[in-house]
Amino acid sequence: MGNLTVAVLGVAGYAGNLGKKGTSTDITFYNLKKDENTLTFIEPTRYPERLAPLYYAVSLAKKAVIAVDEVNSVLGECIVMLQMAGIDSGYFVLRNYVSKEKILALIKGTSLENFEIVPDDPIQLREQLLLDATKQLNPETTVVQPPVGIVPIDHAFNVKGVGVVVLGVVAHGVIQKHATLNALPTGKTTQIRSIQKHDEEWDTANEGDRVGLALKGIDVEHLDRGVTLTNDPSVKTSSNLQGKIQLTKYWSSPLKQGMVMHIGHWTQFLTAKIDTITEETDFRNVTATLTLDKPLSYRTGDKTVLMYLEGTKLRIAGTIAIT
């Protein structure tokens, strides 16, 4: 079974041409299943007035579709977010006579140079994405025994007759029915009662799978977007971080001690104050320490997206690799 999660950006509602509407809050999910292959599309419903939905949509995805009606600052911000999140595969759908040359000029020198420019044909695009999904299969030989995995939660609720249910995408590894997971950073533990993928019951789920997990031994008030379910011992939590910051080339001024930024990692979107910055010859490559408003769950070496919500022209500053 091939699974692929795709961020759909640009034209609001375009994902409705590609899948059936599902959960909708500040981000909206659309689903498509054909034979053994499944697609999950995510749109940032409350973007551009809020930056967080764009971050969430991109952070959950492995690929992106950008529908372009016009070349403007919103398109530019979407391109920067995709680059900072490491999304290097996807499609541009050009509409309203937007020229291919304009898009190629925008993405020159970025990770989006590998994106394909395709016609505005949702049926053809769906078929291509389903074909892409078949290439996401994880070979059995990569499964660690016993399996360990990481599932950042994006929604949590009670279901009558079932109990606590959470939704998320497996960010790393494999999760297994009946496994005991830590709910970080809450300090609580829970056990997986059942795993659903696109309304079908499964015993396991692999990296990239969109899952609904029925849980036991935990209350829904301890689960929300930003909580990470994992049995991976390499995952840590801390409110104090040190890392190497790399600013995007579009960021025009040095960061300063005391600046209040935001860090995005998995489904976490946290306020971060810069405590110290190590002097460097290039202001776009510095080492910094930061204090967060809440503990962040991460693995050493993970790269997070660094944002500045007070920015008037650009709200995405760069990335920080946690050391």
Secondary structure as UniProt FT lines:
FT   STRAND          3..9
FT   TURN            12..13
FT   HELIX           14..17
FT   STRAND          20..24
FT   STRAND          28..34
FT   TURN            35..36
FT   STRAND          37..43
FT   TURN            45..49
FT   HELIX           52..59
FT   STRAND          63..68
FT   HELIX           73..84
FT   TURN            85..86
FT   STRAND          90..94
FT   TURN            96..97
FT   HELIX           100..107
FT   TURN            108..109
FT   HELIX           111..114
FT   STRAND          116..118
FT   HELIX           122..134
FT   TURN            135..136
FT   HELIX           140..142
FT   STRAND          149..159
FT   TURN            160..162
FT   STRAND          163..169
FT   STRAND          172..176
FT   TURN            177..178
FT   STRAND          180..184
FT   TURN            185..187
FT   STRAND          188..197
FT   TURN            198..199
FT   STRAND          200..202
FT   STRAND          204..206
FT   TURN            207..208
FT   STRAND          210..216
FT   HELIX           220..222
FT   TURN            225..226
FT   STRAND          228..230
FT   TURN            233..234
FT   STRAND          236..247
FT   TURN            249..250
FT   TURN            257..258
FT   STRAND          260..265
FT   TURN            266..267
FT   STRAND          268..277
FT   TURN            283..284
FT   STRAND          285..298
FT   TURN            300..301
FT   STRAND          303..307
FT   TURN            309..310
FT   STRAND          316..322
//
